[in-house]
Amino acid sequence: DGDRTVIITVQDYLGKVPAYVEQSDGLVEEYEVAGVTYYLFENYEYSRAVWINESYECDISGEVTIDELKKMIDSIQKGQ
C-alpha cells in the first residue's frame, strides 16, 4: 500500500531460547486464531505481531495498524 514497509521474519530456534523482542512501553494484546497466540504491540514507529509456530519464531512488523496486522494473521490461517 504505497510506500509503507512491512517486514516478515521466520527463524528456527531449535535448541535455542527464542529471541528477546524489544518493545516500547505500550500494551501487548494477545490475539488467538486457530489455537495460535499472537502478541500484538506498538514498537516505536512500527506495529508488531510475534508468535511461535512449532520450532519457528515468527514476526511481522511494519508501518501498519494493529487492525491491519489482525487481517494479515487471519489471512495466514485461511491459507492453511
VEXLUM-739910 format. One record per residue (C-alpha): residue number from 0; residue in one letter; x, y, z. Coordinates in nm, 3 decimals, m for minus. Each point is the difference from the previous one (the first is absolute). Layout:
nr;rest;c1;c2;c3
NUM;A;X;Y;Z;
...
//
This chain:
nr;rest;c1;c2;c3
0;D;0.000;0.000;0.000;
1;G;0.203;0.293;m0.121;
2;D;0.335;0.056;0.164;
3;R;m0.060;m0.182;0.330;
4;T;0.244;m0.268;0.115;
5;V;m0.091;m0.347;0.129;
6;I;0.265;m0.247;0.118;
7;I;m0.069;m0.372;0.047;
8;T;0.253;m0.211;0.190;
9;V;m0.003;m0.376;0.068;
10;Q;0.284;m0.151;0.203;
11;D;0.060;m0.358;0.107;
12;Y;0.081;m0.003;0.372;
13;L;0.063;m0.373;0.050;
14;G;0.223;m0.044;0.301;
15;K;0.008;0.373;0.072;
16;V;m0.210;0.229;0.212;
17;P;m0.232;0.216;m0.216;
18;A;0.132;0.353;m0.059;
19;Y;m0.079;0.292;0.224;
20;V;m0.229;0.248;m0.174;
21;E;0.053;0.363;0.094;
22;Q;m0.314;0.206;0.032;
23;S;m0.104;0.345;0.111;
24;D;m0.204;0.054;0.317;
25;G;m0.334;m0.075;m0.171;
26;L;m0.239;m0.281;0.080;
27;V;0.030;m0.348;m0.146;
28;E;m0.320;m0.148;m0.140;
29;E;m0.040;m0.377;m0.030;
30;Y;m0.187;m0.103;m0.315;
31;E;m0.083;m0.369;m0.035;
32;V;m0.088;m0.163;m0.332;
33;A;m0.025;m0.377;m0.061;
34;G;0.176;m0.080;0.328;
35;V;0.299;0.229;m0.067;
36;T;0.057;0.299;0.229;
37;Y;0.132;0.312;m0.172;
38;Y;0.144;0.286;0.205;
39;L;m0.082;0.338;m0.153;
40;F;0.154;0.328;0.110;
41;E;0.133;0.337;m0.107;
42;N;0.377;0.003;m0.028;
43;Y;0.111;0.359;m0.038;
44;E;m0.093;0.092;m0.361;
45;Y;m0.116;m0.355;m0.095;
46;S;m0.280;m0.231;0.106;
47;R;0.107;m0.361;0.058;
48;A;m0.150;m0.347;0.018;
49;V;0.221;m0.269;0.154;
50;W;m0.081;m0.370;0.047;
51;I;0.150;m0.349;0.026;
52;N;m0.102;m0.272;m0.247;
53;E;0.154;m0.339;0.077;
54;S;0.374;0.074;0.005;
55;Y;m0.029;0.332;m0.184;
56;E;m0.005;0.349;0.140;
57;C;m0.205;0.224;m0.230;
58;D;m0.029;0.377;m0.020;
59;I;m0.190;0.246;m0.218;
60;S;0.084;0.365;0.053;
61;G;m0.049;0.317;m0.193;
62;E;m0.173;0.326;m0.058;
63;V;m0.343;m0.156;0.050;
64;T;m0.275;0.017;0.260;
65;I;m0.083;m0.274;0.249;
66;D;m0.324;m0.062;m0.194;
67;E;0.199;m0.048;m0.321;
68;L;0.224;m0.250;0.181;
69;K;m0.310;m0.192;0.110;
70;K;m0.119;m0.016;m0.363;
71;M;0.342;m0.134;m0.103;
72;I;m0.014;m0.264;0.275;
73;D;m0.352;m0.100;m0.101;
74;S;0.118;m0.040;m0.360;
75;I;0.288;m0.225;0.112;
76;Q;m0.245;m0.232;0.172;
77;K;m0.231;m0.007;m0.303;
78;G;0.290;m0.118;m0.215;
79;Q;0.071;m0.308;0.216;
//
